[in-house]
Amino acid sequence: MGWIIFILATIGWHIGVYGMFKKMGVEPWKAFIPFYNTWLMVEKCGIRKFWFWLQFIPIAGQFITIWIMIIVSMNFGKFTLVQHAYVTFVPFIYLPYLGFSPKVR
């Protein structure tokens, strides 16, 4: 059962990033390439590149990835604490919503 949830969460995350890449002006198919999709998010958001490399530190990297996704959501005009909580705890639901909802900016 855990594997099914993991697979559905992973698919939801990638579908959301696909829609967000369309809105950011990046070719959407690049959302499905591991690591490169995060590199593109870091570039588009203007975050310093060393944050991408810090993701490879065990345990701390998970929190850095969450932080990068929060910064990406802030570029879509999502600044409230509740919206940050959605990105952190239910990204497989919130990112598709963010990626395919009407454009904010």
Backbone hydrogen bonds, N-H to C=O, Kabsch-Sander energy under -0.5 kcal/mol:
donor,donor_aa,acceptor,acceptor_aa,energy
5,I,1,M,-1.9
6,F,2,G,-2.3
7,I,3,W,-2.7
8,L,4,I,-2.6
9,A,5,I,-2.5
10,T,6,F,-2.3
11,I,7,I,-2.5
12,G,8,L,-2.5
13,W,9,A,-2.3
14,H,10,T,-2.3
15,I,11,I,-2.4
16,G,12,G,-2.1
17,V,13,W,-2.3
18,Y,14,H,-2.2
19,G,15,I,-2.0
20,M,16,G,-2.2
21,F,17,V,-2.6
22,K,18,Y,-1.7
23,K,19,G,-1.7
24,M,20,M,-1.9
25,G,21,F,-0.8
25,G,22,K,-0.8
26,V,21,F,-2.6
30,K,27,E,-1.7
31,A,28,P,-2.1
32,F,29,W,-1.4
33,I,30,K,-1.2
36,Y,34,P,-2.4
37,N,33,I,-2.1
39,W,35,F,-2.3
40,L,36,Y,-2.3
41,M,37,N,-1.8
42,V,38,T,-2.5
43,E,39,W,-2.2
44,K,40,L,-2.8
45,C,41,M,-2.1
46,G,42,V,-0.7
46,G,43,E,-0.7
47,I,42,V,-1.7
51,W,48,R,-1.6
52,F,49,K,-1.1
53,W,49,K,-1.1
54,L,50,F,-1.8
55,Q,51,W,-0.7
55,Q,52,F,-1.0
56,F,53,W,-1.5
57,I,54,L,-1.6
60,A,58,P,-2.7
61,G,57,I,-2.6
62,Q,59,I,-0.9
63,F,59,I,-0.9
64,I,60,A,-1.9
65,T,61,G,-2.3
66,I,62,Q,-1.8
67,W,63,F,-2.2
68,I,64,I,-2.5
69,M,65,T,-2.1
70,I,66,I,-2.0
71,I,67,W,-2.2
72,V,68,I,-2.2
73,S,69,M,-2.3
74,M,70,I,-2.0
75,N,71,I,-1.4
76,F,72,V,-0.5
76,F,73,S,-1.0
77,G,74,M,-1.6
78,K,73,S,-1.8
79,F,77,G,-0.8
84,H,80,T,-1.9
85,A,81,L,-2.2
86,Y,82,V,-2.2
87,V,83,Q,-2.0
88,T,84,H,-1.9
89,F,85,A,-3.1
90,V,86,Y,-2.0
93,I,90,V,-1.5
94,Y,90,V,-2.7
95,L,91,P,-2.2
97,Y,93,I,-1.4
98,L,94,Y,-2.9
99,G,95,L,-3.0
100,F,96,P,-2.0
101,S,97,Y,-1.1
